[in-house]
Amino acid sequence: MTETAGVNALERQAAAVLGELIEPGQLELYALVSQYGAYEALQRLCAGEGSEALVRTVRRNLHGSDPLQRGAALLVDGQRCGARLIVATDTEWPGRLVDLAALTVDDSGAAPPIALWVRGPGRLGEVCERSVAIVGARSATSYGTHCTVELAAGLAARNWTVISGAAYGIDGAAHRGALSAAGCTVAVLACGVDRAYPAGHTRLLESISQTGLVVSEWPPGSGPRQHRFLIRNRVIAALARAVVVTEAARRSGSRVTARRAQELGRHVMALPGPVTSAMSVGPHELLRDWEATLITDAADVIAVAGDLHEVLSPAGPAVVRGDVPPRDHAVLSPDSLSIVAALPGRSSLTVEQLAVTCALTPRQVRALLPELVMRGLAVEHSGGFGRKAAVRG
């Protein structure tokens, strides 16, 4: 075992087999694992404790076998294909995934993952810290493919990770664009990380696993099923800072990913296309009806999703260091003043924490923070945002 020492073998075996027995995203399973840990949650379900539906599913899929032995076998299968299983207590775990818990108020099938299979050299939490998901149609046009490759390459060249789903069309173009710029890309699959799906992307997935990451909630050997693509879309939305739709039809799984991203408070962006193309309908509807941000290149994306020192003018870093004295608070809006009042002096708060404290949406907070930084009223550092005094030497 190479991950966090605090996760013992039984916990990891239980997490592995639970991912095989029960389809991911179920709130009841996530709640049990969060409260008791994977091992005790598994024991309780095997003993008949839990909802009738969940207990019946576990017993049916076990077929009388020993669950921990099956979990151990899955971990061996993972090692054989170069994959590892990570759980929420591992240092590699992406903290953004917990945001999915907020969606379960309206959708009990959108709970955070309890474990992820990861294949590749990177550390998932780190490579996703500065990441953008690019998604879109499988039946992409030459226009959409070209623009997606250019966009992904531009992001990768600026050390941004590109996340997508490894499907034909826009997904494949996004991964190839990132690889062409020698950047990092993450493929989130709806099958095991040892399965090349689609088969035409066998070499592409192998290339991704050598320099980036291939990720799945389903254990090695699991095949793709239609409903699993919608389940995995929530993970794509949660891992990234922003989601960009470059081409999509009116009814598309990419729109589901964009909706999830919007519900999570992530930035949603869309690339405009020819009005004569059916593949432009999805992005254009996002721009018109969902208030998505119109982008045309990597610089546009970073201007929205980047850290404040990337968004501001060349004088920005000096402002971030607090070189400009604060101006009169009277010119600030009530929402801006509430953010200033909530900023801690000796620590920091994330955008999401500030949103809760100030009764605003994360999108509103992100829109107001650049002005506060420019005025010297807020400072960005690794843990989030604080007052100017928090970073003075």
N, C-alpha and C positions, 0 to 999 in steps of 0.2 A: 504493500500500500504506500503510495507516494504522496497522498494528499494530507489534509489536516490530521494530526495525530489524535485529536479528540474524537474523531469519528471511528469507532471500532469496527472490526470486521463484520459483526452481526448487523450493525446499523446499515452498513453499505450493502450487504447481501439483501437485507430487507427492502432497502430503497430500490435495488435493482429488480427484484421480483415484483414489487408493487407496480412498477412501470410496465411490466409485462402483463400482469393480471387485470389492471384497471386502466382504461383510457385516460390520458392526462387531462388536466383542467377541471376536475371535479372538486367542488368546494368541500364536500364532506371529507374526502381523502386528505386534502390539503390541511383542513382543520385538525384532523386526527394526528397527522404527522407533525404539525406545528406544536400541538399540545403535548404529545407523548413521545415523539421520535418515531422513526420508521419501524424499528424493531417491535416496540410495544403496540404500535398501531396495527402491524401485521398480526401480532398475537391476538389482539382483541377481535379483529375481523375473522380470523380463523376460529375463534371461540364463539362466534355468532353475535358479537357486540357491534352494533351499528345498524344502519338502515337495512331493511329487508332486501332491497335491491342490490346494495353494495355487497352484503354478505353472500347473497346468492351468486353474484358475479365472481367473487373470489373462489367460492367452492366449486363452481362450474369449471372455471379455468384451471384450477389446480389439478383436477382429475385424480385426487387422492395422493398426489406426490408431496414430497417434503418441500415446503416453500424455501427454506434456507439453503437446501442443497441446490435448488433451481437457481436461486440468487447467486450462489457461489459459481455455478456453471456459467451463468451469464457474464460474470466478471472475468472469468477465464476466456470466454469468447471475445470479450472486449480487448483483453490484452493481446490476443492473437492477431487482431486487426489493427493494433496500435491505438486503441481507444481507452479512455479512462472515464470513470463515473464520478461526477462531482455533485455535491449536495450543498444546501444553503449554509452549512457551517464551515465549508471550505473557503480558504482565502481567495480562491479563483472565482468564486461565485459572483455573478453580476448583481450588485445591489438593486439595480433598477427593476429587476423582475418582481420585487415585492409590490410594486405599484399595481400589478394586476389584481391584487386583493380588493382594490377599490371597485373594480368592475363587477365583482360578484354580487353587489347589491342588486343589480338588475339582471345579471347573468351568472347563474351558479356553475356554468360550464367554462368560465374564463379564469379560474383560479391559477395562481402561480405554479410553476413546475415544482415537483418535490425532488427531482434529480435530472441531470442532463448527461448524456454521453457525448464526449468531446474527443475529436481526433485531430491532431495537429500540434505544432510546437508552441503556439501562443498560449497565453493565459486569458481565458475568456473575459473576465471582468476588466482586465487592463486594455485589451484590444478594442473592447466596446465602449471604453470611456469617451473616446472621440470617434463616433460612428454615425453613419447615415445609411438608412435602408433605402434601396432603390428597387421598386417593384413595378410590374406592369404585365402587359398581355403576352401570352404565349405566341399568338399569331402577330408578332410584331412586324411593322413595316420597315423598309430600309431606312426611312427617316428616323423612326424610333430607335432602331438598333444603333445607328450612327451617333445620334445625340446621347444615348445612354452610355456607349463606350467612352465618348469624349467626357461626359460628366463624371463617370466613375474614375477615369484616369486622372482627371483634374483634382478630384478629391484625394485620391491615393497619393498623388505627387505632393500634396500638402499634408501628408501624414494623417489622413482620415481613413478609418476603416470603412469598407463598403460591405453592407449586409444584404443578402438576398436569399432566394429560395431554391436556386439551382435548376429551375425549370427552363424549358426552351424559351426563346424569345428574349424579353427584356431582362429576366433574371440572369440568363447566361451572358448576355452582353454586359451587364453590370460587373459580374465576376471577371470576365475577360478584360474589361477596361482597367480594373484595379490591378490585375496581374501584369498587364502591359506596362504599367508604370512602376512595377516592382513594389507594389503596395500590398497591404493586408486586406484580405476579404474573408468573410464568414458566410458559409452556406448552412442554412437551417433546413433540415430535411423533414419529410413526413414519413420516413422509413428509417431503418437502422443505418448507422454511419458506415457500415460495411457494404451497403447496397448502393450500386450505381444506378440512380434513377433520376432522370431518364437514362436509358442505356447509352444513348448518344453522347452523354456527358461524362462517360467513364474517365477519359483523360483529363477533362476539366476538373472533376472532383479530386482526382489524384494530385493534380497541381495545387489545388486549394489546400489539401491536407498537408502538403510539404512546406508551405510558407504561411498559410493562414489557419483556418479552423473549419471543420465539418462538425455540425452539432445536431443532436436529435434528442427528443424525450423518449423515443422508443428504443428498446434494446437491440443489439446486433441480431441480425436475422429477420427482423420485422419487415414486412412488405408494406408498400404504400397502399392506402385505402382512400377512397374519395373524401370521406369526412375528416381524415387526418390533415389534409391540406388546410382546411379552415381552422382546425385546432392549432396547428403550428404557426399560423399567421399572427396570433396574439403574441407569440414569443418574438417574432421579427419586430413587431411594433414596440414591444417593451424594451428590447435590447438597445435600440437606437435612440439617439437624441432627436432624430427627425426622420420622417418618411417622405420620399419623393416618388410620385407616380409619373412616369414618362409617357406611357401609352396604356390605354385600357378601354375596353368596350363599356357600354352602359351598365351591364351586369357583369361584374368581375370580382374575383377573389382579391384583387388588388384594392378594390374599394373597401372590402372588409378590413384589410390591413390598415388602410387610411382611417377608417372609422374607429378602429381600436386605438390607433395612435392619437387621434383627436380626443377620445375619451380619457386617455392617459395623460393628457396635457402636453404631448409631444408636438413638435412643429410638423405641419402637413403642408407639402409643397407639390406643385404640379407644373409640368412642362407643356406649354401650348403647342398645338400642332395644326396641320392643315384642316380647315373647316370641312373639307370634302372627305375626310378620312373617318371611318367608323371607329378607328382606334384613338381618335382625338376626343371622342364624346366623353369618356370617363374623366380625363384631366380637366376638360372644359367645364364639366358639371361640378367638379371639386372647386374650381376657381369661382364659379358663379354662385353655387348654392351652399358650399361648405366653408367659404371664406379661406380657402387654401391660398398660400402665397405663390405668386407667379415667379418662376425662376427660369433662367436660360443657360446658366453655366455653373461651374463649381464655386466661383466667387459669390454668386447670388446665394447659394446654399449656405456657405460659411458665414455670410453676412447675417443670416437668420439664426443658424444653429451654433455658431462659433462662440467661444469665450469672448467676453467683452473686449479684451485687448486685441482680439482678431477683428472685431466688428468696428471699432472706433478708428478714427483717422490716424495718420502716423504719429500724431501727438498723443494718441491714446495711452501708451504705456506710462508716460509721465503722469497723466491724470490718474491712472490706476494706482500709482505709487502715492497719490495724495499730494502732489505738488501744487494743485490749484486750490485756493481757499474756498470754503462754501459760500454760496450766494444767499440772498435773502430767501428764507423759507416761504415768504408770502406769495412768491410766484409759482409755487408748486401746487399741483392739484391735491384734493383731499386724499385720493388713493396713494399718491406719492408720499404725502406726509405720513400716512399710516405705515408705509413701508419703512420710512426713516425712523419712526418711533419704535418699530419692531426690531430693527437691527441691533444685535448685541454688541457690546463694547469689548468683551474679552473672549469671544468665541465667534462662531459663524452659524448661519442658517442656510439651508438649501432653498432653492426657488420654491419647491413644493411646501416646505415648512413655512416660508414667508406667506405663501398663498393661504394656507390654513389659518395662520395667525391674523392675517389682515382681511379675511373673508373675501379674497379675490381668487381668480383662476390663475393657474401657473402661467398661462399665456399673457394675462394682464400684467403680472409681475415682471415677466421677461421683457415686455414692451416698455416698462417704466424704468427698469434698472439702468440702462445706458445713460439716461439723463442724470440720474443720481450719482453715478460714477463720475461723469464729466464735471458735475458740480462739486465733487469732493465729499459728498455726503454718504457715499457707500464705497466699500472696497471689496474687490473679489480676491479670494485666495482659495487654497486647495479644498477646504471644507464647505465653501459656499460664499456667503456675503456677510460682512460685518461693518461696523462703523470705522471711520478713518483711524481712530485711536487704536483700533485692534491690530493695526499693522505697523505702527510707528516703532522705530527702533529705539 
